[in-house]
Amino acid sequence: MLLPALVFIIGSCIAVLLVRDYQSKQTDGFRAAKHYPGGRIVPVLGNLLELLFKNPVQTFTYARENAARYGASYRQWIDGKVILNITRIKEAEKILASTQHTRKSILYKFLHPLMGDGLLCSKGAKWQQRRRILTPAFHFNILPKFLTIFQEESDKLVRQLDRFADGVQDIVLQSVVTSFALHTICETAMGVKLDAYNEADEYKAKVYEVGEMLVHRTMSPWLYNDRVYRLLGYDGPLAESLKPIHHFTRSIIRQRRQSFQAQSQPKPDPNSEDNMYFGNKQRYAMLDTLLAAEAKEQIDEEGIREEVDTFMFEGHDTTAAAIMFTIVLLANEQDVQERCYKELE
Ligand code: HEM
């Protein structure tokens, strides 16, 4: 009795999957997918098998090997949807210039527990309102005012790298460079010196952990569904790692709010071009811009937390990766390194 019931259940599941698979292949997405090269699309599973059980190093190699193998933008077909990996400028330009395709991919949903609905993940009216508040904080003209911080932090980075310059010991760039980027974004955008915070080391470690969890989820399409992610017990460890991160950002906001409110001079209008960026020598961090907007009830505490988490993560993870690639390339291309060195001398 048990065996026929089991056969029936499994048979029904397979039938449902096959019908779904058939239906998904009648869509525009599948027709578009066929215009691009890619691995063999297996019934029901599509290209899922290619992604399974890869660690971050294998994930990195997988993407690079695909780009080299297909010599063009290539597609994956997973869970009835097409994923287009754009490797050519021509196609990138079309997508980036499009006003039609502005909705973010499902992968951005995974960032939500970390950075909420901040600028990177939000859309529509919310995005526009936040963008209006924040754009002046990154006006080209204010960058020179942060040059001293960039120089101080760069000097510290060079001193750290110098300790390994004799080549006796290998250096793990990740932690050194990530630290550098995090310290710099904190001081420039938040107006807060990380050295003064005991919690900073924990923040860095936890951000790294969360980054690994995000990559793991991205590479495991069966975890895309929130309910499955929860059921398999992944949300608990993520929430645990996020606690100290959010605690840290909240304490930065609190500390900065105190000094912001203590300033006796009238607050600048962050939307005005005639504000502190241009008027005098005082630096005006991005967090102050948000606090000024809070004073005008344009954003609340949770909104500030979303943006601070967004900028802290976006502002250090990206630049750290760019710096690491640059260092590795310079190490591999000794003649270019020599030319850079001469130019700086
Ligand atoms: C090499 C360095 C960087 C790279 C390659 C990079 C790349 C990108 C890309 C491709 C996007 C568009 C993503 C999307 O809309 O889906 C983006 C958006 C964004 N980035 Fe960066 N970024 C870098 C540095 C930074 C820094 C230093 C900050 C903070 C100070 C930052 C903050 C943001 C924010 C807030 C958004 C969302 C903007 C919006 O939608 O209005 N990024 N970045």
Residues whose N, C-alpha, C, O or C-beta is under 5 A from the ligand:
A	BS01	HEM	L119 L120 F311 E314 G315 T318 T319 A322
